[in-house]
């Protein structure tokens, strides 16, 4: 019986891990190299979801700082119909942010793979 309970817990853990870290359906991913060629586009919203301290330490021009923990309550400051490009330190928080925005009805969400760690 304990074996079956352990299997059930392991399956639940794998499922939760998969849900947390797999890209959201309908979210495009781009590299930092692609981002460099896209910076400054007027029809794109650029959002950095890192903490204010991380953002202050180093950020990319054009990116507005909306920390991940505030994104749900501040997403009304963004246009749901415009392309929204997201970045964080590694790509994990921005992936979670992409899921949040998709659930709120944003139609064109892009995650920058590798985040600021890949930015050169």
C-alpha positions as CSV (number, residue, x, y, z in Angstrom):
1,X,0.0,0.0,0.0
2,X,2.8,2.4,0.9
3,X,4.3,1.7,-2.6
4,X,1.1,2.9,-4.3
5,X,1.0,6.0,-2.2
6,X,4.6,6.8,-3.0
7,X,3.9,6.3,-6.7
8,X,0.8,8.6,-6.5
9,X,2.9,11.3,-4.7
10,X,5.7,11.0,-7.3
11,X,3.2,11.3,-10.2
12,X,1.6,14.4,-8.6
13,X,5.0,16.0,-8.1
14,X,6.0,15.4,-11.8
15,X,2.7,16.8,-12.9
16,X,3.1,20.0,-10.8
17,X,6.7,20.4,-12.0
18,X,5.5,20.1,-15.6
19,X,2.7,22.6,-15.1
20,X,5.0,25.1,-13.4
21,X,7.9,25.0,-15.8
22,X,6.6,24.1,-19.3
23,X,5.9,26.9,-21.6
24,X,2.3,28.2,-21.8
25,X,0.3,27.2,-24.8
26,X,0.4,30.0,-27.4
27,X,3.4,31.7,-26.0
28,X,6.3,32.3,-28.4
29,X,9.9,32.2,-27.2
30,X,12.7,34.2,-28.7
31,X,16.4,34.3,-28.0
32,X,18.2,37.4,-26.7
33,X,19.8,37.7,-30.2
34,X,16.3,38.0,-31.7
35,X,15.4,40.5,-29.0
36,X,18.3,42.7,-30.0
37,X,16.8,43.0,-33.5
38,X,13.4,43.8,-32.1
39,X,14.2,46.4,-29.6
40,X,12.6,49.8,-30.2
41,X,9.6,48.5,-32.1
42,X,6.7,50.9,-31.3
43,X,3.9,48.3,-31.3
44,X,5.6,46.1,-28.7
45,X,5.2,46.3,-24.9
46,X,8.5,45.3,-23.2
47,X,8.1,44.1,-19.6
48,X,10.8,43.0,-17.1
49,X,9.3,40.9,-14.4
50,X,12.3,40.8,-12.1
51,X,12.4,42.6,-8.7
52,X,13.0,46.4,-8.6
53,X,16.5,45.7,-7.2
54,X,17.4,43.4,-10.0
55,X,16.0,45.8,-12.6
56,X,17.9,48.8,-11.1
57,X,21.1,46.8,-11.2
58,X,20.9,46.1,-14.9
59,X,18.1,46.4,-17.4
60,X,17.5,46.7,-21.1
61,X,16.2,50.0,-22.5
62,X,12.6,50.0,-23.5
63,X,11.7,47.5,-20.8
64,X,9.2,48.6,-18.1
65,X,9.6,46.9,-14.7
66,X,6.5,45.1,-13.4
67,X,7.6,42.5,-10.9
68,X,6.0,39.1,-11.3
69,X,4.2,39.3,-7.9
70,X,2.5,42.5,-9.0
71,X,1.8,41.5,-12.6
72,X,-1.7,40.2,-11.9
73,X,-2.8,43.5,-10.3
74,X,-0.9,45.8,-12.8
75,X,-1.7,44.0,-16.0
76,X,-4.5,46.5,-16.6
77,X,-1.8,49.1,-17.5
78,X,-0.9,46.9,-20.5
79,X,-2.8,46.6,-23.8
80,X,-4.0,43.0,-24.2
81,X,-4.1,43.2,-28.0
82,X,-0.5,44.4,-28.4
83,X,2.5,42.1,-28.5
84,X,4.0,41.8,-25.0
85,X,7.6,40.7,-24.6
86,X,8.6,39.4,-21.2
87,X,12.1,39.0,-19.6
88,X,13.5,38.0,-16.2
89,X,16.9,36.8,-15.0
90,X,16.7,33.3,-16.5
91,X,13.5,32.9,-18.3
92,X,11.6,31.0,-15.6
93,X,9.7,34.0,-14.0
94,X,8.9,35.4,-17.4
95,X,7.5,32.0,-18.4
96,X,5.2,32.1,-15.4
97,X,4.3,35.7,-16.2
98,X,3.4,34.6,-19.8
99,X,1.0,32.1,-18.4
100,X,-0.6,34.7,-16.1
101,X,-1.1,37.1,-19.0
102,X,-2.5,34.4,-21.3
103,X,-5.1,33.5,-18.6
104,X,-6.0,37.2,-18.5
105,X,-6.7,37.4,-22.2
106,X,-3.5,38.7,-23.7
107,X,-3.3,37.4,-27.2
108,X,0.4,37.9,-28.3
109,X,2.8,37.0,-25.5
110,X,6.6,36.4,-26.1
111,X,9.1,35.0,-23.6
112,X,12.8,35.8,-23.9
113,X,14.6,32.5,-23.4
114,X,17.6,32.7,-21.0
115,X,16.6,36.1,-19.8
116,X,19.1,38.6,-18.6
117,X,21.6,35.8,-18.0
118,X,21.9,35.4,-21.7
119,X,21.9,39.1,-22.5
120,X,25.3,40.3,-23.7
